[in-house]
Amino acid sequence: MGETPAFFADNLLGDFPKKVDSKSKANETAIVVGSKIYVINGVDPESGSTIGVRIFDKTSGEWINPIVLGTKPEPSKHHSAVLLNDDRVLVVRGNSTFSECFWFLEVGTPFVSEQENTLGNEVVAWSKGVLGNVEKPIVISGPSGVGKGTLISKLMKEFPSMFGFSVSHTTRAPREKEQNGIHYHFTDRTVMEREIKDGKFLEFASVHGNLYGTSVEAVKVVADAGKRCILDIDVQGARSVKASTLDAIFIFVSPPSFEELEKRLRARATETEEQIQKRLRNARAELEQGKSSGLFYHILVNDDLETCYEKLKNILCLSEDVKSARKTFPESIDLSIEHSVSKIDQNLLINCSTAEHEKASNVYVLDLSLLKGGAPGRTRGLNMYANNPLAGDVNRDNQLS
């Protein structure tokens, strides 16, 4: 069993300038990557509201304050750190819930390298670690009147705990009874334009002078709640999502014929002739792009609603026995403030034993072999289970994810 390559700063005095007062920074770990030492503080000296990061360059003998991207973890009285594959550091925060326990500090991933080239400065990026995997988001497109809204409603009704919608952003003002964060994320145009430029949106469009769009974070929030995100967007939006880093299932819903689509639109009797003609023009273009672009993995012809719905469920591998298959996690894993970590191959052993309760120690195994994603989103695929040290082996029956 090898200890993790993470040490308190006072154990690396030969690598640090003498002016560093390591005794005054007890909650400080240092990770050596090549000629650089990444020093992770329990509290950011400047803001005090997040974990801080500094870099010591052994070649130049100088300290570097990097640009820190991503969602930053809150301060921690004690944390452990371990280097993974020379490009990111796993930070384990003590006394934390599942949702705040595991964080990845990326120091040499492709995302970090790209940002360094763009910003011309040293960059590190935080990514929250999430236990378990989530099903791929679903992108459903189709012309107005094809019935995709009805199909989605049936899906949500039959599997209420499994699916969720992302909350879109818009620059328009809220209407009466609309609530921020529920109906839309209402934002300033300059803010949204900057975030679009920074790559924080999967897709966006200008409608009647206002911007509308789906952010990366909005989709991640649905996944964090243990649900599968459904995106009901047009073909242009689907194309933007396909070009992003989001791994999704793309489904196009088509009418049996254009004549049938026109019949359905007119049967609604909710629009003027001018509006119907506009929708028909847009529908013709969407049908042509949806069927010929190679963008969509599946094309469903909605000739009969029930038949089409059953085909949709087959695509998503849904059946009666998965209606309540949503995964749940305990609020706490009893990860004490004082803990130690050891790394064996692709597993991290977290020992929460204390001198007073050595026989009742809590030991957890974190499986790192199936990691997916990363900054600027989440790092998923972590699996965790209890290890019984008295039995001498891992008890996978106590798996927590």
KESE-573733 format. One record per residue (C-alpha): x, y, z; residue in three letters. Coordinates in nm, 2 decimals. Example, Ala and Ser with C-alpha at 12.3 -4.5 7.8 and 13.67 -1.06 7.14 Angstrom:
! residues 2
u,v,w,res
1.23,-0.45,0.78,ALA
1.37,-0.11,0.71,SER
END
This chain:
! residues 401
u,v,w,res
0.00,0.00,0.00,MET
0.16,0.33,-0.11,GLY
0.09,0.66,0.05,GLU
-0.04,0.93,-0.18,THR
0.22,1.18,-0.33,PRO
0.07,1.46,-0.12,ALA
0.26,1.60,0.18,PHE
0.24,1.89,0.42,PHE
0.44,2.18,0.31,ALA
0.68,2.16,0.60,ASP
0.79,1.81,0.47,ASN
0.91,1.97,0.15,LEU
1.13,2.25,0.28,LEU
1.40,2.17,0.03,GLY
1.16,2.26,-0.25,ASP
1.03,2.58,-0.10,PHE
1.19,2.92,-0.05,PRO
1.30,2.98,0.32,LYS
1.05,3.27,0.36,LYS
0.76,3.03,0.36,VAL
0.63,3.00,0.71,ASP
0.47,2.65,0.68,SER
0.39,2.63,1.05,LYS
0.14,2.91,1.02,SER
-0.03,2.72,0.73,LYS
-0.10,2.38,0.89,ALA
-0.38,2.30,0.65,ASN
-0.16,2.31,0.34,GLU
-0.07,2.03,0.10,THR
0.18,2.03,-0.18,ALA
0.17,1.83,-0.50,ILE
0.49,1.80,-0.71,VAL
0.43,1.79,-1.09,VAL
0.76,1.81,-1.28,GLY
0.93,2.14,-1.20,SER
0.62,2.29,-1.03,LYS
0.48,2.25,-0.69,ILE
0.10,2.31,-0.65,TYR
0.03,2.43,-0.30,VAL
-0.33,2.38,-0.19,ILE
-0.45,2.58,0.11,ASN
-0.76,2.51,0.31,GLY
-0.86,2.87,0.28,VAL
-0.78,3.12,0.00,ASP
-0.56,3.39,0.17,PRO
-0.73,3.66,-0.05,GLU
-1.10,3.57,-0.05,SER
-1.12,3.34,0.25,GLY
-1.43,3.19,0.09,SER
-1.27,2.91,-0.11,THR
-0.97,2.67,-0.11,ILE
-0.67,2.85,-0.24,GLY
-0.41,2.75,-0.50,VAL
-0.05,2.87,-0.55,ARG
0.23,2.74,-0.77,ILE
0.60,2.74,-0.69,PHE
0.83,2.71,-0.99,ASP
1.14,2.52,-0.88,LYS
1.33,2.63,-1.20,THR
1.29,3.00,-1.15,SER
1.24,2.99,-0.77,GLY
0.93,3.21,-0.80,GLU
0.57,3.19,-0.68,TRP
0.29,3.20,-0.94,ILE
-0.07,3.30,-0.87,ASN
-0.26,3.11,-1.14,PRO
-0.59,3.20,-1.29,ILE
-0.84,2.97,-1.12,VAL
-1.14,2.86,-1.33,LEU
-1.44,2.64,-1.25,GLY
-1.66,2.62,-0.95,THR
-1.43,2.65,-0.64,LYS
-1.47,2.44,-0.33,PRO
-1.55,2.61,0.00,GLU
-1.28,2.62,0.27,PRO
-1.20,2.30,0.46,SER
-1.04,2.26,0.80,LYS
-0.87,1.95,0.67,HIS
-0.82,1.80,0.33,HIS
-0.61,1.53,0.16,SER
-0.48,1.55,-0.19,ALA
-0.34,1.29,-0.45,VAL
-0.20,1.34,-0.80,LEU
-0.37,1.15,-1.08,LEU
-0.20,1.09,-1.41,ASN
0.02,1.40,-1.38,ASP
-0.26,1.63,-1.50,ASP
-0.51,1.66,-1.21,ARG
-0.53,1.64,-0.84,VAL
-0.80,1.48,-0.64,LEU
-0.88,1.68,-0.32,VAL
-1.08,1.51,-0.04,VAL
-1.25,1.75,0.19,ARG
-1.30,1.64,0.55,GLY
-1.63,1.64,0.73,ASN
-1.83,1.68,0.41,SER
-2.14,1.55,0.25,THR
-2.13,1.35,-0.08,PHE
-2.20,1.66,-0.29,SER
-1.90,1.85,-0.14,GLU
-1.65,1.58,-0.06,CYS
-1.45,1.52,-0.38,PHE
-1.30,1.79,-0.60,TRP
-1.06,1.77,-0.89,PHE
-0.80,2.04,-0.95,LEU
-0.69,2.02,-1.31,GLU
-0.33,2.13,-1.37,VAL
-0.25,1.98,-1.72,GLY
-0.56,1.86,-1.89,THR
-0.65,1.96,-2.25,PRO
-0.90,2.21,-2.11,PHE
-0.64,2.38,-1.89,VAL
-0.38,2.38,-2.18,SER
-0.64,2.54,-2.41,GLU
-0.72,2.81,-2.15,GLN
-0.35,2.88,-2.10,GLU
-0.30,2.94,-2.47,ASN
-0.61,3.17,-2.48,THR
-0.54,3.37,-2.16,LEU
-0.16,3.37,-2.19,GLY
-0.12,3.28,-1.82,ASN
-0.08,2.99,-1.58,GLU
-0.42,2.83,-1.53,VAL
-0.57,2.57,-1.30,VAL
-0.94,2.46,-1.30,ALA
-1.17,2.31,-1.04,TRP
-1.42,2.04,-1.12,SER
-1.66,1.89,-0.87,LYS
-1.64,1.51,-0.83,GLY
-1.98,1.33,-0.85,VAL
-2.05,0.98,-0.74,LEU
-2.20,0.74,-1.00,GLY
-2.28,0.80,-1.36,ASN
-2.58,0.96,-1.51,VAL
-2.77,0.86,-1.82,GLU
-2.70,1.06,-2.13,LYS
-2.91,1.37,-2.18,PRO
-3.18,1.35,-2.45,ILE
-3.21,1.61,-2.73,VAL
-3.55,1.59,-2.89,ILE
-3.62,1.80,-3.20,SER
-3.89,1.82,-3.46,GLY
-4.11,2.07,-3.64,PRO
-4.40,2.25,-3.46,SER
-4.71,2.04,-3.44,GLY
-4.53,1.71,-3.48,VAL
-4.62,1.60,-3.12,GLY
-4.29,1.60,-2.95,LYS
-4.43,1.80,-2.66,GLY
-4.70,1.53,-2.61,THR
-4.44,1.26,-2.62,LEU
-4.22,1.44,-2.36,ILE
-4.52,1.49,-2.14,SER
-4.61,1.12,-2.15,LYS
-4.25,1.04,-2.06,LEU
-4.25,1.28,-1.76,MET
-4.58,1.15,-1.64,LYS
-4.48,0.78,-1.65,GLU
-4.13,0.83,-1.52,PHE
-4.16,1.14,-1.29,PRO
-3.84,1.07,-1.09,SER
-3.62,0.99,-1.38,MET
-3.63,1.30,-1.60,PHE
-3.60,1.67,-1.57,GLY
-3.57,1.99,-1.78,PHE
-3.29,2.23,-1.78,SER
-3.39,2.59,-1.70,VAL
-3.30,2.81,-1.99,SER
-3.15,3.16,-1.98,HIS
-3.30,3.46,-2.14,THR
-3.23,3.84,-2.16,THR
-3.59,3.94,-2.17,ARG
-3.77,4.07,-1.86,ALA
-3.98,3.83,-1.65,PRO
-4.35,3.83,-1.71,ARG
-4.61,3.83,-1.44,GLU
-4.58,3.54,-1.20,LYS
-4.25,3.42,-1.36,GLU
-3.98,3.33,-1.11,GLN
-3.61,3.35,-1.17,ASN
-3.45,3.01,-1.17,GLY
-3.78,2.83,-1.21,ILE
-3.93,2.95,-1.54,HIS
-3.60,3.10,-1.67,TYR
-3.27,3.23,-1.55,HIS
-3.32,3.60,-1.63,PHE
-2.99,3.77,-1.70,THR
-2.84,4.08,-1.85,ASP
-2.75,4.07,-2.22,ARG
-2.39,4.18,-2.17,THR
-2.35,3.90,-1.91,VAL
-2.50,3.64,-2.13,MET
-2.30,3.75,-2.44,GLU
-1.98,3.72,-2.23,ARG
-2.07,3.38,-2.11,GLU
-2.16,3.26,-2.46,ILE
-1.81,3.38,-2.57,LYS
-1.65,3.19,-2.28,ASP
-1.82,2.87,-2.40,GLY
-2.06,2.83,-2.11,LYS
-2.37,2.78,-2.34,PHE
-2.45,2.47,-2.53,LEU
-2.68,2.65,-2.76,GLU
-2.85,2.99,-2.80,PHE
-3.06,3.19,-3.03,ALA
-3.19,3.55,-3.08,SER
-3.57,3.57,-3.07,VAL
-3.74,3.90,-3.12,HIS
-3.44,4.09,-3.00,GLY
-3.38,3.88,-2.69,ASN
-3.13,3.60,-2.63,LEU
-3.24,3.25,-2.52,TYR
-3.01,2.96,-2.45,GLY
-2.92,2.65,-2.26,THR
-2.61,2.67,-2.04,SER
-2.37,2.38,-1.96,VAL
-2.44,2.44,-1.59,GLU
-2.82,2.41,-1.63,ALA
-2.79,2.06,-1.77,VAL
-2.54,1.96,-1.50,LYS
-2.78,2.07,-1.23,VAL
-3.04,1.83,-1.36,VAL
-2.78,1.55,-1.35,ALA
-2.67,1.64,-1.00,ASP
-3.03,1.59,-0.89,ALA
-3.00,1.23,-1.02,GLY
-3.22,1.29,-1.32,LYS
-3.18,1.26,-1.69,ARG
-3.20,1.59,-1.87,CYS
-3.44,1.64,-2.17,ILE
-3.36,1.92,-2.41,LEU
-3.66,2.02,-2.64,ASP
-3.48,2.24,-2.90,ILE
-3.49,2.31,-3.27,ASP
-3.25,2.16,-3.53,VAL
-3.01,2.46,-3.51,GLN
-2.99,2.42,-3.13,GLY
-2.93,2.05,-3.17,ALA
-2.65,2.11,-3.41,ARG
-2.48,2.35,-3.15,SER
-2.52,2.09,-2.88,VAL
-2.37,1.82,-3.11,LYS
-2.07,2.04,-3.16,ALA
-2.02,2.09,-2.78,SER
-1.87,1.85,-2.53,THR
-2.21,1.72,-2.41,LEU
-2.25,1.35,-2.49,ASP
-2.62,1.32,-2.56,ALA
-2.88,1.11,-2.75,ILE
-3.03,1.29,-3.05,PHE
-3.38,1.21,-3.15,ILE
-3.58,1.37,-3.43,PHE
-3.96,1.34,-3.44,VAL
-4.11,1.35,-3.79,SER
-4.47,1.35,-3.91,PRO
-4.59,1.08,-4.15,PRO
-4.62,1.34,-4.42,SER
-4.60,1.72,-4.46,PHE
-4.97,1.72,-4.54,GLU
-5.05,1.55,-4.21,GLU
-4.84,1.81,-4.03,LEU
-5.03,2.10,-4.18,GLU
-5.35,1.92,-4.09,LYS
-5.24,1.90,-3.72,ARG
-5.14,2.26,-3.71,LEU
-5.47,2.38,-3.85,ARG
-5.66,2.15,-3.61,ALA
-5.52,2.34,-3.31,ARG
-5.70,2.65,-3.42,ALA
-5.48,2.87,-3.21,THR
-5.30,3.07,-3.47,GLU
-5.36,3.30,-3.76,THR
-5.31,3.20,-4.12,GLU
-4.99,3.41,-4.14,GLU
-4.86,3.23,-3.83,GLN
-4.94,2.89,-3.97,ILE
-4.77,2.97,-4.30,GLN
-4.46,3.08,-4.11,LYS
-4.46,2.76,-3.91,ARG
-4.50,2.55,-4.22,LEU
-4.20,2.72,-4.39,ARG
-3.99,2.66,-4.08,ASN
-4.12,2.30,-4.06,ALA
-4.02,2.22,-4.42,ARG
-3.67,2.34,-4.35,ALA
-3.64,2.15,-4.03,GLU
-3.77,1.83,-4.19,LEU
-3.51,1.85,-4.46,GLU
-3.23,1.92,-4.22,GLN
-3.34,1.67,-3.96,GLY
-3.36,1.38,-4.20,LYS
-3.06,1.45,-4.42,SER
-2.79,1.60,-4.19,SER
-2.68,1.29,-4.01,GLY
-2.72,1.49,-3.69,LEU
-2.98,1.26,-3.53,PHE
-2.92,0.90,-3.41,TYR
-3.29,0.82,-3.42,HIS
-3.58,0.94,-3.64,ILE
-3.93,0.86,-3.50,LEU
-4.22,0.89,-3.73,VAL
-4.52,1.00,-3.52,ASN
-4.80,0.83,-3.72,ASP
-4.97,0.68,-3.42,ASP
-4.89,0.84,-3.09,LEU
-4.89,0.53,-2.87,GLU
-4.67,0.34,-3.12,THR
-4.43,0.63,-3.14,CYS
-4.42,0.66,-2.76,TYR
-4.33,0.29,-2.72,GLU
-4.05,0.33,-2.98,LYS
-3.92,0.63,-2.78,LEU
-3.92,0.42,-2.46,LYS
-3.73,0.14,-2.64,ASN
-3.47,0.38,-2.75,ILE
-3.42,0.50,-2.40,LEU
-3.43,0.14,-2.26,CYS
-3.73,0.21,-2.04,LEU
-3.96,-0.04,-1.89,SER
-4.20,-0.08,-1.59,GLU
-3.92,-0.20,-1.36,ASP
-3.71,0.11,-1.39,VAL
-3.98,0.37,-1.29,LYS
-3.82,0.41,-0.95,SER
-3.46,0.34,-1.05,ALA
-3.33,0.68,-0.94,ARG
-3.02,0.64,-0.74,LYS
-3.00,0.80,-0.40,THR
-2.70,0.87,-0.18,PHE
-2.66,0.91,0.19,PRO
-2.62,1.27,0.31,GLU
-2.29,1.18,0.49,SER
-2.02,0.91,0.47,ILE
-1.89,0.99,0.82,ASP
-1.57,1.13,0.67,LEU
-1.41,1.28,0.97,SER
-1.21,1.60,0.97,ILE
-0.89,1.40,1.04,GLU
-0.85,1.13,0.78,HIS
-0.58,0.97,0.58,SER
-0.57,0.85,0.22,VAL
-0.37,0.58,0.04,SER
-0.38,0.49,-0.33,LYS
-0.37,0.14,-0.48,ILE
-0.38,0.13,-0.86,ASP
-0.71,0.30,-0.95,GLN
-0.85,0.29,-0.59,ASN
-0.82,0.54,-0.32,LEU
-0.86,0.41,0.04,LEU
-0.99,0.67,0.29,ILE
-0.93,0.58,0.65,ASN
-1.14,0.77,0.91,CYS
-1.02,0.59,1.21,SER
-0.94,0.76,1.54,THR
-0.72,0.66,1.83,ALA
-1.02,0.63,2.06,GLU
-1.23,0.42,1.82,HIS
-0.97,0.22,1.62,GLU
-1.18,-0.09,1.60,LYS
-1.48,0.10,1.48,ALA
-1.29,0.29,1.21,SER
-1.46,0.38,0.89,ASN
-1.27,0.29,0.58,VAL
-1.40,0.37,0.23,TYR
-1.28,0.27,-0.11,VAL
-1.31,0.52,-0.39,LEU
-1.29,0.36,-0.74,ASP
-1.13,0.60,-0.99,LEU
-1.12,0.37,-1.29,SER
-1.43,0.51,-1.47,LEU
-1.38,0.89,-1.45,LEU
-1.56,1.09,-1.71,LYS
-1.60,1.46,-1.79,GLY
-1.41,1.73,-1.60,GLY
-1.38,2.11,-1.61,ALA
-1.56,2.33,-1.70,PRO
-1.84,2.08,-1.60,GLY
-1.83,1.79,-1.35,ARG
-1.61,1.49,-1.31,THR
-1.84,1.19,-1.29,ARG
-1.79,0.81,-1.26,GLY
-1.67,0.79,-0.90,LEU
-1.78,0.48,-0.72,ASN
-1.75,0.44,-0.35,MET
-1.81,0.14,-0.12,TYR
-1.73,0.05,0.24,ALA
-1.43,-0.16,0.33,ASN
-1.44,-0.38,0.64,ASN
-1.08,-0.38,0.77,PRO
-1.16,-0.66,1.02,LEU
-1.27,-0.89,0.74,ALA
-0.95,-0.81,0.54,GLY
-1.12,-0.74,0.21,ASP
-1.35,-0.50,0.03,VAL
-1.72,-0.54,0.10,ASN
-1.87,-0.45,-0.24,ARG
-2.22,-0.53,-0.10,ASP
-2.19,-0.20,0.08,ASN
-2.14,-0.01,-0.24,GLN
-2.26,0.35,-0.20,LEU
-2.30,0.45,-0.56,SER
END
